[in-house]
C-alpha cells in the first residue's frame, strides 16, 4: 500500500508527471514514514499503471456516467478522486485494517463507499448494484493471492456480473518465483511474496478456462515514464518473446451472451507496432469469416429461390421479404459508422500535428536555454529520445486508428450476416 503511494506521489511531484495526483501527494506528506529509506528512488512505473487504468475508466464513464466502479484491495489509491465525473458511484473493498487507514485520509461519502471485507469474501458482491454498468478494478492485488483464489475471484465476478468490465495487472512467472524466494528491493524493504504469476500470452486462454463469459482482452502495457528506461521498455514490448515476460495490465469484458466469443483482441491502449499487427491479423481473420458466412447465406437463399420458383405456394415469403430491408439497414449503419470514423481520424491527425508543433517550440526553447556544451548535449539527447518515442507512437496510433475504423465499419455487416446464418442454418 505504502510502496504504491510513494510511487504515485513522487511521480506527481515531477515537472512533467504522467499522473496528476494531488491527493496522493497530500497523503504522502502527511504520513510519518521514511518512504525513501524503505523503498528507495521510485521508478514511476506504478504511476504509469495507475494512469493507464484512469484512461480506461474515463472512457468507460463516457458511456456509463452513472455506473459503479468497484476497486478491490484499493488501499490508499486515490483513483476515484482523479476520474470523478460528479455522477459515478465507487465502492472501495479492502481488509478492515486497510479501510481504517484509508478513512484517516479519505472519508467515505454517499457516492464513494468503503467496505471492510476481504476481496475473497463473496459478501462484497451483495453490495454491488450493476444496473447502470459495472467496472471492477483490481490494481496491485491479484499477484498477492494464490492461483486458486484468483480463479475463484475472477470466475465469481464473471458468473455474477455479465456485461461487466474488469482491469487487473499481472506479473510474469519468473518475477513471481523471485518474490517467493525473497527479493530485497532495498536493504530495508523485501518485496511481499507474489504467488500468482502468469505470462501475457497465457492470460486469455487461462481466463476462458476459468469461465466462458470472459470475452475480449485488451492488454495495456506500462513501464518507466521517461528517458532511456522508457525507450527500452517500449522496444521490449515490440518483441513477442520479451513482451510475454513483462508485467502488464489486462482489460477484459464479460459477455452477456449464451456462447463463448471466438475472438480475443490483444493490443495496447497506447498503440504499439505489435498491437497494429495483431489488430490487422484480427481484421483479416474477421473479413475471411465474414466472406465464408456470407457465402453460406447466399447459397441458402439461392436454394430457397429455386424452391420458390418451382413451387410458389410453399415459398418462404417471410425470408424473401427480409432480404432488401436487412441490406438497407446494414449498409445504412455502415455509412453512419464510416462518417463518424472519418471525422475521428481527421481530428486525431489535427491533434498530432498540433502536438508536434508544440514539441518543436518547446525543443527550441530548451536548446536556447542551454548555457554550456554539456547542457546542450544533454538537451539534444533528451530531444532525440523524445522524437523517436513520438514518431513510433504516432505511427502505431494512426495505424491502430485506421484498423479500428475498419473494424467498426464492418461490425454492422458482421452482425447482420451472423443473424442470417443462425436463422438460415439453425
Rosetta blueprint (number, residue, H / E / L):
1 X L
2 X H
3 X H
4 X H
5 X H
6 X H
7 X H
8 X H
9 X H
10 X H
11 X H
12 X H
13 X L
14 X L
15 X L
16 X L
17 X L
18 X L
19 X L
20 X L
21 X L
22 X H
23 X H
24 X H
25 X H
26 X H
27 X H
28 X H
29 X H
30 X H
31 X L
32 X L
33 X L
34 X L
35 X H
36 X H
37 X H
38 X H
39 X H
40 X L
41 X L
42 X L
43 X L
44 X L
45 X H
46 X H
47 X H
48 X H
49 X H
50 X H
51 X H
52 X H
53 X H
54 X H
55 X H
56 X H
57 X H
58 X H
59 X H
60 X H
61 X H
62 X H
63 X H
64 X L
65 X L
66 X L
67 X L
68 X E
69 X E
70 X E
71 X E
72 X E
73 X L
74 X L
75 X L
76 X L
77 X L
78 X L
79 X H
80 X H
81 X H
82 X H
83 X H
84 X L
85 X L
86 X L
87 X L
88 X L
89 X E
90 X E
91 X E
92 X E
93 X E
94 X E
95 X L
96 X H
97 X H
98 X H
99 X H
100 X H
101 X H
102 X H
103 X H
104 X H
105 X H
106 X L
107 X L
108 X L
109 X L
110 X L
111 X L
112 X E
113 X E
114 X E
115 X E
116 X E
117 X L
118 X L
119 X L
120 X L
121 X L
122 X H
123 X H
124 X H
125 X H
126 X H
127 X H
128 X L
129 X L
130 X L
131 X L
132 X L
133 X L
134 X E
135 X E
136 X E
137 X E
138 X E
139 X L
140 X L
141 X L
142 X H
143 X H
144 X H
145 X L
146 X L
147 X H
148 X H
149 X H
150 X H
151 X H
152 X H
153 X H
154 X H
155 X H
156 X H
157 X H
158 X H
159 X H
160 X H
161 X L
162 X L
163 X L
164 X L
165 X E
166 X E
167 X E
168 X E
169 X E
170 X E
171 X L
172 X L
173 X H
174 X H
175 X H
176 X H
177 X H
178 X H
179 X H
180 X H
181 X H
182 X L
183 X L
184 X E
185 X E
186 X E
187 X L
188 X L
189 X E
190 X E
191 X L
192 X L
193 X L
194 X L
195 X L
196 X L
197 X L
198 X L
199 X L
200 X H
201 X H
202 X H
203 X H
204 X H
205 X H
206 X H
207 X H
208 X H
209 X H
210 X H
211 X L
212 X L
213 X L
214 X E
215 X E
216 X E
217 X E
218 X E
219 X E
220 X E
221 X L
222 X L
223 X L
224 X L
225 X L
226 X L
227 X H
228 X H
229 X H
230 X H
231 X H
232 X H
233 X H
234 X H
235 X H
236 X H
237 X H
238 X L
239 X L
240 X H
241 X H
242 X H
243 X H
244 X L
245 X L
246 X L
247 X L
248 X E
249 X E
250 X E
251 X E
252 X E
253 X E
254 X E
255 X L
256 X L
257 X L
258 X L
259 X L
260 X L
261 X L
262 X L
263 X L
264 X L
265 X L
266 X L
267 X L
268 X L
269 X L
270 X L
271 X L
272 X L
273 X H
274 X H
275 X H
276 X H
277 X H
278 X H
279 X H
280 X H
281 X H
282 X H
283 X H
284 X H
285 X H
286 X H
287 X H
288 X H
289 X H
290 X H
291 X H
292 X H
293 X H
294 X H
295 X H
296 X H
297 X H
298 X H
299 X H
300 X H
301 X H
302 X H
303 X H
304 X H
305 X H
306 X H
307 X H
308 X H
309 X H
310 X H
311 X L
312 X H
313 X H
314 X H
315 X L
316 X L
317 X H
318 X H
319 X H
320 X H
321 X H
322 X H
323 X H
324 X H
325 X H
326 X H
327 X H
328 X H
329 X H
330 X H
331 X H
332 X H
333 X H
334 X H
335 X H
336 X H
337 X H
338 X H
339 X H
340 X H
341 X H
342 X H
343 X H
344 X H
345 X H
346 X H
347 X H
348 X H
349 X H
350 X H
351 X H
352 X H
353 X H
354 X H
355 X H
356 X H
357 X H
358 X H
359 X H
360 X H
361 X H
362 X H
363 X H
364 X H
365 X H
366 X H
367 X H
368 X H
369 X L
370 X L
371 X L
372 X L
373 X H
374 X H
375 X H
376 X H
377 X H
378 X H
379 X H
380 X H
381 X H
382 X H
383 X H
384 X H
385 X H
386 X H
387 X H
388 X H
389 X H
390 X H
391 X H
392 X H
393 X H
394 X H
395 X H
396 X H
397 X H
398 X H
399 X H
400 X H
401 X H
402 X H
403 X H
404 X H
405 X H
406 X H
407 X H
408 X H
409 X H
410 X H
411 X H
412 X H
413 X H
414 X H
415 X H
416 X H
417 X H
418 X H
419 X H
420 X H
421 X H
422 X H
423 X H
424 X H
425 X H
426 X L
